[in-house]
Amino acid sequence: MARKVALVTGAGSGIGRAVALGLSAAGYSVVLAGRREAELQKTRGTSESMVAVPSDVTQPEQVEHLFSVLKDRFGHLDVLFNNAGIGAPAIPMDELTFAQWSAVVNVNLTGAFLCSQHAMRLMKTQEPKGGRIINNGSISAHVPRPNSAPYTATKHAITGLTRSISLDGRPFNIACSQIDIGNAATEMTERMAAGILQANGETIVEPRMDVKHVADAVVYMANLPLGANVQFMTVMATNMPFIGRG
């Protein structure tokens, strides 16, 4: 049988890198997308089952090129993991610039939309028809941290996108899931080990978990037959302040 094919955005670091490596170890050919070619090549290493395609998911023409390369190389797509994401400075909402707001919306929401749009077009027409889209939601899809309006708003929007893809993809055997991740130990969460602002004004150190647990969860979701779906999954450091937060 031909190897299954997965596309991971934001694959040059953190969760994206861990998930790409996990999918590769599970037998997938993996297309690595991200803006930093050097970091994508670090993820790829010497693997012959991975291909790096430097891409900015906020740019429609670059997303089109990404999927063109994928289709030419592999002919089909089984799994898209929409992972690329950024945050804005943790400052009061009224102090944010329009550029800071727009940057987060463009990467976190528009990028996921553009990649999902191209994935659905391919999955509708490939043989066999269908595939799976997994969106990186975040704990912030449920409750905010202080001073996080752009990130929180986009992650709430990802939930709406997940539900819409699930509904619109149903006639075409396209499943869509969302994984909400809390405090995976990556570069993005290093500040939590030093202490991070809480809703009550205190600054506390928050527990983090090994990012491998996130990769394992995504691989589990990816490996389900298309007749079954994890609609939403939360994977988090057990003792992080999520329950009771907000």
Buried (B, 14 or more C-beta within 10 A) or exposed (E): EEEBBBBBBBBBBBBBBBBBBBBBEBEBBBBBBBBEBEBBBBBBEEBEBBBBBBBBBBBEEBBEBBBEBBBEEBEBBBBBBBBBBBBBEEEEEEEBEEEBBBBBBBBBBBBBBBBBEBBBEBBBEBEEEBBBBBBBBBBBBBBBBEBBBBBBBBBBBBBEBBBEBBEEBEEEBBBBBBBBBBBBBBEBBEEBEEEBBBEEEEEEEBBBBEBBBBBBBBBBBBBEEBEEBBEBBBBBBEEBBBEEBE
